[in-house]
Amino acid sequence: MDQTAYIARLQNVAKTHMLDKVAVQALKDITVDIPRGRFNVFIGESGSGKSTLLNLIGCIDLPTSGSVEVCGQDTSLLTDNQLSDFRARYIGFIFQTFNLMPVLSTYENVEYPLLIKKTPDGERRDRVMAMLESVGLQDHKNKFPNELSGGQRQRVAIARALVKKPELVLADEPTANLDHKTSMEIIELMLSIQASEKTTFIFSTHDKTLSHNVEDLFMIMDGMIL
């Protein structure tokens, strides 16, 4: 994989969605290089294009025009199956709705990505427990999502995203459903993990108060980066 200074490079990227029969331009001629090994924050109001941008970087969607390069790979050159494999191998996701599996315990939710990758039993157990300890949930490993607070569920989601050691973690409004105090705790946790693991984070939020002490800031408005 590419080892340059940038985890993602977007060149003249535009994205148009069809809403019924109306074309809505979500992104307009975006050119941006996103640093590798940093905590990158995209700040913008609801509807500004943040989620669309993260979906393109996360290989969930493709641009209408322009090029998106992630980890040195031009995503437009990959088939649907190759995109799925690429996501599974290189990208971790953290969602605002947690997206935990309700029938699985904390341990099993974090373990799941390693089962998909067919990670050997011993290594899988060690990595899951190490991640649970890093997010402070080792004592909650047997609890189910409905037995956890919102902040604890998001910590499980963070552990699940990081357990496979991805090149890139995308966090799309991960604190939107949390109170401010818990949101700040989640931000501090992600900053701490990023600093220790050197994993690249791309975090989106509409809340400017959550961006304190973050150096890599991108403002997005009306589908354009300011």
ROROMAR-618569 format. One record per residue: residue in one letter; y, x, z of N, C-alpha, C in turn; residue number from 1. Coordinates in steps of 0.02 Angstrom, whole numbers. Each point is the difference from the previous one (the first is absolute). Layout:
# ROROMAR-618569
{rec a; {Y; X; Z}; {Y; X; Z}; {Y; X; Z}; NUM}
...
END
This chain:
# ROROMAR-618569
{rec m; {-60; 42; 0}; {60; -42; 0}; {63; 44; 0}; 1}
{rec d; {55; -31; -20}; {63; 35; -4}; {24; 22; 69}; 2}
{rec q; {23; 60; 5}; {23; 28; 64}; {74; 16; -1}; 3}
{rec t; {38; -34; -42}; {72; 11; -4}; {34; -31; 61}; 4}
{rec a; {66; 3; 0}; {39; -23; 57}; {5; -76; 3}; 5}
{rec y; {-25; -36; -51}; {9; -72; -2}; {-67; -37; 0}; 6}
{rec i; {-4; -51; 42}; {-61; -42; 3}; {1; -52; -56}; 7}
{rec a; {61; -23; -18}; {7; -50; -53}; {63; 13; -40}; 8}
{rec r; {-3; -11; -65}; {57; 9; -44}; {4; -60; -47}; 9}
{rec l; {56; -34; 2}; {11; -58; -42}; {55; 16; -50}; 10}
{rec q; {-12; -16; -64}; {47; 17; -52}; {17; -63; -40}; 11}
{rec n; {64; -22; 5}; {24; -58; -39}; {-45; -61; 8}; 12}
{rec v; {-18; -14; 63}; {-48; -54; 14}; {36; -67; 5}; 13}
{rec a; {-26; -49; -36}; {22; -69; 6}; {-61; -44; 9}; 14}
{rec k; {9; -56; 36}; {-54; -47; 10}; {27; -71; -5}; 15}
{rec t; {-29; -39; -45}; {19; -70; -9}; {-58; -45; 17}; 16}
{rec h; {13; -50; 43}; {-50; -51; 17}; {18; -65; -36}; 17}
{rec m; {-51; -39; -15}; {11; -67; -27}; {-5; -50; 56}; 18}
{rec l; {53; -36; 14}; {1; -54; 49}; {3; -65; -38}; 19}
{rec d; {-57; -35; -3}; {-9; -55; -47}; {13; 27; -70}; 20}
{rec k; {53; -23; -33}; {14; 26; -67}; {63; 43; -1}; 21}
{rec v; {22; 20; 60}; {62; 39; 6}; {-18; 72; 15}; 22}
{rec a; {28; 47; -37}; {-10; 72; 11}; {47; 23; 56}; 23}
{rec v; {-28; 30; 52}; {40; 25; 56}; {-10; 75; 3}; 24}
{rec q; {55; 37; -6}; {-5; 73; 1}; {4; 24; 72}; 25}
{rec a; {-56; 24; 26}; {-4; 22; 70}; {25; 71; 9}; 26}
{rec l; {-12; 43; -50}; {23; 70; 3}; {35; 17; -66}; 27}
{rec k; {54; 40; 5}; {41; 15; -59}; {11; 75; -7}; 28}
{rec d; {-33; 30; -47}; {13; 69; -20}; {3; 48; 60}; 29}
{rec i; {-54; 1; 39}; {-2; 42; 59}; {-29; 69; -17}; 30}
{rec t; {37; 51; 17}; {-25; 69; -5}; {8; 32; 68}; 31}
{rec v; {-56; 21; 29}; {3; 29; 68}; {-61; 45; 11}; 32}
{rec d; {11; 54; 35}; {-53; 45; 22}; {-7; -7; 76}; 33}
{rec i; {-61; -12; 24}; {-12; -12; 71}; {-36; 61; 29}; 34}
{rec p; {29; 32; 51}; {-28; 63; 26}; {-69; -8; 31}; 35}
{rec r; {-40; 51; -10}; {-67; 3; 30}; {6; 24; 73}; 36}
{rec g; {-44; -25; 43}; {-3; 24; 68}; {59; -21; 43}; 37}
{rec r; {32; -56; -17}; {58; -23; 37}; {-8; -74; 19}; 38}
{rec f; {45; -24; 42}; {2; -71; 18}; {58; -31; -38}; 39}
{rec n; {-16; -33; -56}; {50; -27; -45}; {10; -74; 14}; 40}
{rec v; {63; -21; 6}; {16; -69; 17}; {42; -32; -55}; 41}
{rec f; {-23; -57; -26}; {38; -41; -47}; {29; -59; 39}; 42}
{rec i; {66; -4; 0}; {35; -53; 36}; {33; -48; -50}; 43}
{rec g; {-12; -65; 10}; {32; -49; -43}; {-14; -70; 25}; 44}
{rec e; {43; -47; -18}; {-9; -69; 21}; {-61; -31; -34}; 45}
{rec s; {-20; -58; 26}; {-55; -37; -30}; {18; -16; -73}; 46}
{rec g; {-48; 12; -45}; {12; -12; -71}; {33; 57; -37}; 47}
{rec s; {10; 57; 34}; {34; 56; -32}; {-45; 39; -47}; 48}
{rec g; {-66; -9; 7}; {-48; 36; -44}; {-44; 49; 37}; 49}
{rec k; {6; 2; 67}; {-39; 50; 38}; {-75; -9; -9}; 50}
{rec s; {-24; -61; 8}; {-72; -11; -5}; {-26; 14; -71}; 51}
{rec t; {39; -20; -50}; {-19; 14; -69}; {-6; 75; -11}; 52}
{rec l; {49; 38; 27}; {-1; 73; -7}; {-62; 30; 33}; 53}
{rec l; {-16; -23; 61}; {-59; 27; 35}; {-64; -20; -36}; 54}
{rec n; {-2; -59; -30}; {-59; -20; -38}; {-12; 45; -60}; 55}
{rec l; {54; 23; -32}; {-7; 46; -56}; {-24; 68; 24}; 56}
{rec i; {28; 25; 54}; {-20; 65; 27}; {-72; -4; 26}; 57}
{rec g; {-19; -58; 27}; {-67; -10; 27}; {-53; -17; -51}; 58}
{rec c; {20; 0; -64}; {-48; -13; -55}; {-29; -70; 4}; 59}
{rec i; {37; -46; 31}; {-20; -70; 2}; {26; -36; -62}; 60}
{rec d; {54; 27; -28}; {31; -30; -59}; {24; 57; -46}; 61}
{rec l; {16; -18; -62}; {26; 49; -48}; {69; -21; -22}; 62}
{rec p; {43; 48; -18}; {68; -18; -21}; {2; -34; -68}; 63}
{rec t; {52; -39; -12}; {11; -29; -66}; {20; 54; -49}; 64}
{rec s; {40; 48; 25}; {19; 58; -41}; {12; 59; 47}; 65}
{rec g; {1; 60; -29}; {8; 60; 40}; {-67; 28; 23}; 66}
{rec s; {2; 55; 37}; {-62; 33; 22}; {0; 8; 76}; 67}
{rec v; {-60; -7; 28}; {-11; 9; 72}; {-55; 53; 8}; 68}
{rec e; {18; 55; 34}; {-47; 54; 13}; {-12; 4; 75}; 69}
{rec v; {-62; -4; 21}; {-17; 3; 71}; {-52; 55; 11}; 70}
{rec c; {14; 45; 46}; {-45; 57; 12}; {-17; 38; -64}; 71}
{rec g; {50; 4; -45}; {-9; 36; -62}; {-34; -39; -55}; 72}
{rec q; {-18; -64; 13}; {-36; -40; -49}; {46; -53; -30}; 73}
{rec d; {5; -2; -66}; {35; -53; -35}; {-43; -63; 5}; 74}
{rec t; {23; -49; 38}; {-43; -58; 14}; {-13; -43; -62}; 75}
{rec s; {43; 5; -50}; {-10; -41; -60}; {-61; 22; -40}; 76}
{rec l; {-26; 60; 14}; {-57; 27; -37}; {-67; -21; 30}; 77}
{rec l; {2; -36; 57}; {-62; -18; 34}; {-20; -72; -15}; 78}
{rec t; {-66; -11; -6}; {-26; -68; -8}; {3; -36; 68}; 79}
{rec d; {-14; -64; 1}; {1; -38; 63}; {-49; 29; 50}; 80}
{rec n; {-60; 18; -22}; {-49; 30; 45}; {22; 68; 25}; 81}
{rec q; {31; 39; -44}; {26; 65; 21}; {57; -7; 49}; 82}
{rec l; {42; -50; -9}; {54; -13; 47}; {-27; -18; 69}; 83}
{rec s; {-53; -41; 1}; {-32; -19; 64}; {-28; 62; 35}; 84}
{rec d; {-34; 43; -38}; {-27; 61; 28}; {56; 46; 25}; 85}
{rec f; {54; 4; -38}; {56; 42; 18}; {31; -24; 66}; 86}
{rec r; {11; -65; 6}; {27; -28; 63}; {-45; 15; 58}; 87}
{rec a; {-65; -11; -9}; {-47; 11; 54}; {-2; 72; 23}; 88}
{rec r; {10; 46; -46}; {-6; 71; 15}; {65; 29; 30}; 89}
{rec y; {57; -20; -27}; {62; 35; 16}; {52; -39; 38}; 90}
{rec i; {-6; -66; 6}; {54; -41; 28}; {-25; -44; 57}; 91}
{rec g; {38; 0; 55}; {-12; -46; 56}; {55; -51; 3}; 92}
{rec f; {-16; -61; 22}; {49; -54; 1}; {7; -29; 71}; 93}
{rec i; {62; -15; 20}; {15; -34; 62}; {42; -61; -17}; 94}
{rec f; {-22; -59; 20}; {33; -62; -20}; {35; -33; 60}; 95}
{rec q; {50; -43; -15}; {35; -33; 54}; {-44; -53; 34}; 96}
{rec t; {-50; -26; -35}; {-44; -50; 30}; {-65; 31; 26}; 97}
{rec f; {-1; 66; 6}; {-55; 39; 29}; {-62; 2; -45}; 98}
{rec n; {-21; -59; -27}; {-58; -3; -45}; {-64; 28; 30}; 99}
{rec l; {-9; -11; 65}; {-62; 20; 32}; {-54; -52; -13}; 100}
{rec m; {-62; 21; 2}; {-56; -47; -8}; {-17; -30; 67}; 101}
{rec p; {9; -66; 8}; {-6; -31; 67}; {-70; 4; 30}; 102}
{rec v; {-51; 7; -42}; {-69; 2; 26}; {-22; 71; 19}; 103}
{rec l; {44; 49; -13}; {-16; 69; 17}; {39; 22; 61}; 104}
{rec s; {-31; 43; 41}; {34; 28; 58}; {53; 51; -22}; 105}
{rec t; {39; 23; 48}; {49; 52; -14}; {-34; 60; -32}; 106}
{rec y; {-55; 23; 30}; {-37; 58; -26}; {-23; -14; -72}; 107}
{rec e; {-29; -59; -11}; {-28; -16; -66}; {54; -7; -53}; 108}
{rec n; {59; -26; 18}; {55; -5; -48}; {22; 69; -23}; 109}
{rec v; {5; 47; 47}; {20; 68; -17}; {-55; 36; -39}; 110}
{rec e; {-62; -15; 17}; {-57; 32; -33}; {-9; -22; -72}; 111}
{rec y; {23; -59; -17}; {-16; -31; -64}; {15; 44; -61}; 112}
{rec p; {60; 31; -5}; {13; 42; -59}; {-49; 58; -7}; 113}
{rec l; {-26; 25; 56}; {-48; 55; -3}; {-69; -24; -21}; 114}
{rec l; {-16; -62; 16}; {-63; -29; -25}; {2; -6; -76}; 115}
{rec i; {58; -20; -27}; {7; -7; -72}; {-8; 68; -34}; 116}
{rec k; {27; 53; 33}; {-5; 67; -28}; {-67; 34; 15}; 117}
{rec k; {-44; -37; 36}; {-67; 26; 17}; {5; 66; 40}; 118}
{rec t; {47; 2; 47}; {7; 57; 44}; {-60; 4; 47}; 119}
{rec p; {-31; 58; 11}; {-58; 6; 44}; {13; -26; 70}; 120}
{rec d; {-52; -25; 33}; {6; -34; 64}; {39; 40; 52}; 121}
{rec g; {-21; 62; 11}; {31; 41; 52}; {73; 12; -12}; 122}
{rec e; {16; 19; -61}; {70; 12; -18}; {41; -64; 5}; 123}
{rec r; {-31; -55; -22}; {34; -65; 3}; {18; -18; 72}; 124}
{rec r; {-47; 8; 45}; {12; -17; 71}; {55; 45; 29}; 125}
{rec d; {-3; 64; -14}; {50; 47; 27}; {70; -17; -26}; 126}
{rec r; {5; -16; -64}; {66; -13; -29}; {29; -66; 25}; 127}
{rec v; {-42; -51; 8}; {24; -64; 26}; {25; 8; 72}; 128}
{rec m; {-38; 34; 42}; {20; 8; 70}; {63; 44; 6}; 129}
{rec a; {6; 50; -43}; {60; 42; 1}; {61; -40; -19}; 130}
{rec m; {-6; -44; -50}; {56; -41; -21}; {18; -51; 54}; 131}
{rec l; {-51; -31; 31}; {15; -49; 53}; {35; 34; 58}; 132}
{rec e; {-19; 61; 15}; {33; 36; 54}; {73; 16; -19}; 133}
{rec s; {11; 18; -63}; {67; 18; -21}; {49; -59; 2}; 134}
{rec v; {-27; -61; -7}; {44; -60; 4}; {-6; -34; 68}; 135}
{rec g; {-36; 31; 46}; {-3; -26; 68}; {-44; -61; 10}; 136}
{rec l; {-51; -7; -41}; {-42; -60; 4}; {-74; 16; 13}; 137}
{rec q; {-14; 60; 25}; {-70; 17; 11}; {-34; -46; 51}; 138}
{rec d; {39; -28; 46}; {-28; -45; 50}; {-5; -72; -24}; 139}
{rec h; {22; -12; -62}; {-3; -68; -28}; {-47; -3; -61}; 140}
{rec k; {-44; 49; -6}; {-40; 6; -61}; {-46; -59; -12}; 141}
{rec n; {-20; -35; 54}; {-47; -56; -9}; {34; -67; -2}; 142}
{rec k; {67; -1; 3}; {36; -63; -2}; {10; -23; -73}; 143}
{rec f; {5; -66; -9}; {12; -28; -66}; {75; -13; -9}; 144}
{rec p; {23; -7; -62}; {72; -7; -12}; {33; -55; 41}; 145}
{rec n; {-35; -57; 10}; {32; -55; 37}; {5; 15; 75}; 146}
{rec e; {-27; 57; 22}; {6; 20; 69}; {54; 54; 10}; 147}
{rec l; {36; 15; -55}; {51; 53; 2}; {69; -29; -12}; 148}
{rec s; {51; 35; 26}; {69; -19; -13}; {19; 20; -71}; 149}
{rec g; {58; -24; -23}; {23; 18; -67}; {8; 75; -9}; 150}
{rec g; {29; 33; 51}; {9; 72; -4}; {-66; 37; -2}; 151}
{rec q; {-49; -24; 39}; {-66; 31; -1}; {-35; -10; -67}; 152}
{rec r; {8; -59; -29}; {-30; -13; -66}; {29; 48; -53}; 153}
{rec q; {66; 11; 5}; {30; 45; -49}; {-23; 72; 11}; 154}
{rec r; {-14; 18; 63}; {-27; 67; 13}; {-71; 6; -30}; 155}
{rec v; {-39; -53; 3}; {-65; 1; -33}; {9; 9; -75}; 156}
{rec a; {48; -35; -29}; {13; 5; -72}; {21; 71; -19}; 157}
{rec i; {40; 32; 43}; {21; 69; -13}; {-61; 46; 2}; 158}
{rec a; {-42; -9; 50}; {-60; 42; 6}; {-46; -10; -61}; 159}
{rec r; {-7; -62; -22}; {-42; -15; -58}; {28; 34; -63}; 160}
{rec a; {67; -1; -8}; {30; 31; -59}; {-8; 75; -1}; 161}
{rec l; {-1; 31; 59}; {0; 73; 5}; {-69; 31; 7}; 162}
{rec v; {-50; -40; 18}; {-65; 28; 17}; {-33; 35; -59}; 163}
{rec k; {15; -21; -61}; {-31; 32; -58}; {40; 61; -25}; 164}
{rec k; {53; 18; 38}; {42; 58; -15}; {30; -5; -71}; 165}
{rec p; {39; -52; -12}; {29; -9; -66}; {57; 49; -13}; 166}
{rec e; {16; 10; -63}; {59; 40; -19}; {64; -37; 18}; 167}
{rec l; {-3; -67; -5}; {60; -41; 5}; {-15; -63; 40}; 168}
{rec v; {45; -19; 45}; {-5; -64; 36}; {60; -42; -18}; 169}
{rec l; {-12; -61; -23}; {52; -48; -16}; {3; -53; 53}; 170}
{rec a; {59; -10; 29}; {10; -49; 54}; {55; -48; -22}; 171}
{rec d; {-19; -59; -22}; {47; -49; -26}; {21; -48; 55}; 172}
{rec e; {61; 9; 26}; {26; -42; 55}; {-51; -8; 57}; 173}
{rec p; {-29; 55; 25}; {-54; -7; 49}; {23; -25; 69}; 174}
{rec t; {66; -1; 12}; {25; -23; 65}; {32; -69; -4}; 175}
{rec a; {-4; -33; -58}; {36; -63; -10}; {-22; -54; 49}; 176}
{rec n; {-63; 1; 22}; {-25; -52; 45}; {-2; 22; 73}; 177}
{rec l; {36; 54; 16}; {-1; 27; 68}; {70; -4; 30}; 178}
{rec d; {4; -3; 66}; {65; 2; 33}; {30; 70; -7}; 179}
{rec h; {65; 6; 15}; {34; 64; -13}; {-29; 57; 40}; 180}
{rec k; {-15; -10; 64}; {-28; 54; 41}; {-66; 24; -28}; 181}
{rec t; {-44; -47; -17}; {-65; 18; -28}; {8; 33; -69}; 182}
{rec s; {49; -24; -38}; {13; 30; -66}; {19; 73; 7}; 183}
{rec m; {44; 15; 48}; {21; 70; 11}; {-59; 42; 22}; 184}
{rec e; {-45; -28; 41}; {-59; 38; 21}; {-45; 15; -59}; 185}
{rec i; {-8; -48; -46}; {-42; 11; -59}; {32; 53; -45}; 186}
{rec i; {66; -2; -9}; {34; 51; -40}; {-10; 69; 30}; 187}
{rec e; {9; 5; 66}; {-8; 64; 34}; {-71; 26; -7}; 188}
{rec l; {-49; -46; 3}; {-70; 20; -8}; {-12; 27; -70}; 189}
{rec m; {26; -34; -51}; {-10; 23; -69}; {36; 66; -12}; 190}
{rec l; {60; 8; 28}; {36; 63; -7}; {-39; 57; 33}; 191}
{rec s; {-29; -14; 59}; {-39; 51; 35}; {-63; 20; -40}; 192}
{rec i; {-34; -50; -27}; {-60; 15; -39}; {18; 37; -64}; 193}
{rec q; {55; -20; -31}; {21; 34; -62}; {16; 73; 14}; 194}
{rec a; {34; 12; 56}; {18; 69; 17}; {-61; 44; 14}; 195}
{rec s; {-50; -30; 33}; {-59; 40; 18}; {-49; 7; -57}; 196}
{rec e; {-8; -52; -41}; {-49; 1; -54}; {29; 22; -67}; 197}
{rec k; {67; -2; -6}; {35; 17; -63}; {-20; -47; -57}; 198}
{rec t; {-22; -60; 17}; {-14; -51; -50}; {67; -30; -23}; 199}
{rec t; {5; -14; -64}; {62; -31; -26}; {-1; -75; 16}; 200}
{rec f; {55; -24; 29}; {10; -71; 12}; {55; -26; -45}; 201}
{rec i; {-10; -59; -27}; {55; -38; -31}; {3; -67; 35}; 202}
{rec f; {56; -11; 34}; {8; -57; 45}; {58; -43; -27}; 203}
{rec s; {-10; -65; -3}; {54; -43; -21}; {21; -47; 57}; 204}
{rec t; {65; -14; 3}; {25; -45; 52}; {67; -28; -22}; 205}
{rec h; {17; -58; 28}; {67; -29; -11}; {45; 15; 61}; 206}
{rec d; {-30; 28; 53}; {35; 11; 63}; {26; 71; 5}; 207}
{rec k; {66; 8; -8}; {30; 67; 0}; {-7; 35; 67}; 208}
{rec t; {-8; -38; 54}; {-5; 31; 66}; {-65; 37; 9}; 209}
{rec l; {-49; -13; -44}; {-64; 34; 6}; {-1; 68; -36}; 210}
{rec s; {56; 18; -32}; {1; 61; -40}; {33; 59; 37}; 211}
{rec h; {17; -9; 64}; {30; 55; 37}; {-49; 59; 4}; 212}
{rec n; {27; 60; -3}; {-39; 62; 5}; {-46; 11; -60}; 213}
{rec v; {11; -37; -54}; {-39; 10; -61}; {45; 33; -52}; 214}
{rec e; {-22; 56; -29}; {42; 38; -46}; {-4; -24; -72}; 215}
{rec d; {-59; -24; -21}; {-10; -17; -71}; {9; -75; -10}; 216}
{rec l; {63; -20; -15}; {17; -70; -7}; {18; -16; -72}; 217}
{rec f; {-25; -58; -23}; {17; -25; -67}; {25; -72; 9}; 218}
{rec m; {59; -13; -25}; {27; -68; 3}; {-16; -36; -66}; 219}
{rec i; {-26; -61; 5}; {-16; -38; -60}; {35; -68; 3}; 220}
{rec m; {32; -19; -54}; {37; -63; -4}; {-5; -28; -70}; 221}
{rec d; {-18; -63; -5}; {-4; -34; -65}; {-42; 39; -50}; 222}
{rec g; {-55; 28; 24}; {-47; 35; -45}; {22; 69; -21}; 223}
{rec m; {52; 26; 32}; {24; 68; -17}; {6; 43; 63}; 224}
{rec i; {-14; 64; -7}; {9; 47; 55}; {72; 26; -2}; 225}
{rec l; {35; -6; 57}; {70; 19; 3}; {6; 74; 14}; 226}
END
